[in-house]
């Protein structure tokens, strides 16, 4: 289940399934392994200054506080400049 707060309201959406696969074809992560956890998904591009600031803030503020919490997962998906 996806939940998001917007203007004091909670929006609930149906869950979806996915599998992340590495370039070499090996399976990296199945969404089923995230069931019941709080998941922060961060999409960024290495060439995007606002993305770089946001990721730096996540790394310096959120990650140290929640990295040892088994119910919190940080999923960072980046794109290199090509």
N, C-alpha and C positions, 0 to 999 in steps of 0.2 A: 504494500500500500504506500502510495506517495502522499505526503502531507506538506502543505506549504501555508504559511500565514500571510494574509494579504488584508491590510486595513482592518486588523482585528478579527478577521474571519479565518477559519481554517478550511482549506480546500483539500479534499481527499479525492485521489484518483485511483483507478485500478492499477494494480501492480503489473509489471511487464518482466519478461525474462530476457537475459542476454548472456553471451559468453564472450569474453575478451580473448583474443588469440594474438600471440606474438608474430612478428614477421616470419619467423622460422616455422610457423604452423603449430607450435605447442600451445596448449590451453593455459591461460594465465589465471582467469577468474570466471566463475559462474555466479550469476546474480543470486542463485539459491543460497550461496554461502553467506549472503548479507541479510538474510531473513531475520527480522527482529532487532536489527542494529540501526543506529543513526548513521547515515551515510552522507558525507559532504562530497559532492562531485564538483570538481573544478576543471573547466576547460580553459586552456590558455595557449597563446602562441609566443614563441621566444622573441619575435620581432615586435610585439605589442607592448609599449610602455605601461599602459594601465594594467595589463595582464601581469606584467613583471612585478608591479607594486602590490597587486592583490595577492599573488602567490607568496611574495616575501612576507606580507602581513600574516597570511595563514601559517607559514612556516615558523614565524617568530612568536606569534601569539596563541593560535589555536593548537598547533601540533604539540608543543611542549606540555600544554595542560591536559590534552586528551589522548596522547599517544599510548599510554598504558591502560586505557579503558577498553576492555574487550568488546564493549557494545558500541564503540565508535570506529568508523572506518573512513579514511580519507582516500578518495579516488581522484587522482590527478591525471588528466588526459591532455597532452601537449602536442603542439605541432612546431617542428623546427622550421626555420626560414629556408626555403628551397628556391 
